[in-house]
Amino acid sequence: MRTTLIDGIGLLYTGDPEREEIEGAALVIEDGRVAWTGEAGRAPDADERVDAAGRCVIPGFVDSHAHLVFAGDRTAEFGARMSGEAYTGGGIRTTVAATRAASDAELAARAAALVAEMNAQGTTTVEIKSGYGLTVEDERRSLEIAAALTAETTFLGAHVVPAGADPDAYVRLVTGEMLRACAPYAKWVDVFCERGAFDGDQTREILTAGIKAGLRGRVHANQLGEGPGVRIACELGAASADHCTHLTDADVDALATSGTVATLLPGAEFSTRSPYPDARRLIDAGVTVALATDCNPGSSYTSSMPFCVALAVREMRMTPLEAVRAATRGGAHALGRADVGWVGPGSRADLVVLRAPSYVHLAYRPGVPLVHQVFRGGLLLE
């Protein structure tokens, strides 16, 4: 098996708590995995050599919350919101209509193009949700399309209640026929627990049904206001509670004493002119925090994890180290993954070589294309 040595690394951010940063570093890749890391002067021989020329290397970003299977455009909604109209989540139904009308090929092409955008910006692991079909067949095909692009697929039939549907009847559909059709293509089950979407009792019922079907839970929680979403996520052992914008002390305590990750999505606040989550409060309480793009056509149409890192530092009082940690290992925790989000012996060789000497530049130089090279499973992505 051929080995590849990457040396000349100015700073290696490993994401490994045992040794999070190594200056003057090198690493060896073998069979798609990292086989060795350390100071460049101690590096073993390898079959091939790549010179990082003093650049910083970090783990590939892990984007644990994205909605990529959709059709249509919501530019008008964004423009109206920037003119002062409030965001309520109602625009989801606009995308539902466009998605239902689109062909499988159209949906697959759009999703693949967004994944390619993410790869180019350093994302090597992405979660993809359904949620813009809201019929049995449209949710099933959305997940089948997503499953061709990632192993991290999420059934979000409980995104909103479709226009004209009875809420109780729709919950029965989601927990019955729709779940049975979608579970073979999904790893996760998610619910939008929010006013205008699903209340606490409905959320608990849908998550419980999904868990019984063999899926793990995630929750869209506390985005638009305080509510039961975070505590339900913690109660049911969900891997993550996502958004976490409006939290009570009880919510923070529940996150701190559970294994549930708080996934923060600053692109949504940027795109809706809403208050940002208080990441400092969560980190200081001992909560595991992740960052993700929430890439979707309505409330966060960005595929850029570097942009979200910059927002987290500027708007959510995270240090550059905390933000990069949340965008890599934090995202891996949110997906229950031990093989990605860090760089060390045994990890998958998902690496980002930055056109900068330090990861601090991701926040220091916002909007600048700093990704020089991306390796996924040891292979250079073109």
PyMOL commands that set and color helices and strands:
alter all, ss='L'
color gray80, all
select helices_A, chain A and resi 40-42+75-82+92-101+104-120+136-147+167-185+200-212+229-235+249-256+266-272+279-284+305-315+320-334+361-364
alter helices_A, ss='H'
color red, helices_A
select strands_A, chain A and resi 3-13+21-30+33-39+48-51+56-59+61-63+123-129+152-158+188-193+216-221+240-243+261-264+289-291+351-354+371-376+379-380
alter strands_A, ss='S'
color yellow, strands_A
deselect
rebuild
show_as cartoon
